Amino acid sequence: MQLDLFRSPLTDPAMNLALEEQLFRARSGDQAHVLLYRNAPCVVIGRNQNPWVECDVEWLAQSGFPLLRRASGGGAVWHDLGDLNISFILPRPAYDPDRFLDVVLAGLRSLGISARRCERRSLWVGDGKVAGSAFMLTGRSAMIHACILVSADLDPLRRSLRAPKHGLQGRFIQSTPAHVRNLAEVRPGLATQQVESALVDACQQELAAGEAPLVQEAPDESLLDKYRSWEWNYG
């Protein structure tokens, strides 16, 4: 498996989600990619979720925070510049969530942070969840990604994910609430750039990955339009 590392200089959530899916769709043969990125404040829900059940849609609109839907499953998450997102984009036979989340754990250990992986494949430090994960599978490709709380603003995180009682019913997946905490609580002063460097080093050591250049190309316009559309995010 040939694994390439990429870092996105973008902070536009729609652009990063489009770039992530573009790498996933374009992957061929034994190619594998790791993408690291941060997003400006927003809520990102899973492919099979109902936005009105997962978050306070009205409060988000009033506060100017967008809501986006990703292509993978999993639960609703808050993103801001204090989060770091990592995506492992792999050939389907290489799909092994535990193995790749353990690479993240190795990176955190190098920073002196003793985190653990739970049975739901989220990462915890003490009694607080510091990262959730989600997955996407097709016949030839797989994606394993995680959102890591480094120094996120936890007030809008909690407020945005507090949905009003609608009594809605249907075939949708609901998030599992958990107590969350930032890695910077464990290691004061920790910055996302330090975590990014630690994860790059862990990928190079554990997966024999190459260098980690900044992504130079913009995502495909059709994918970008998808992630900016009401039909995809809400409809």
ABEGO torsion letter per residue (X at the ends): XBBBBBBBABABAAAAAAAAAAAAAABBEABBBBBBBBBBBBBBBBAABBAAAABBAAAAAAAGBBBBBBABBEBBBBBBAABBBBBBBBBAAABBAAAAAAAAAAAAAAAGBBBBBBAAGBBBBEABBABBBBBBBBAABBBBBBBBBAABBAAAAAAAABBBBAGBBEBBBBBBBBBBBBAAAABBGBBAAAAAAAAAAAAAAAAGBBBBBBBABBBBAAAAAAAABAAAAAX
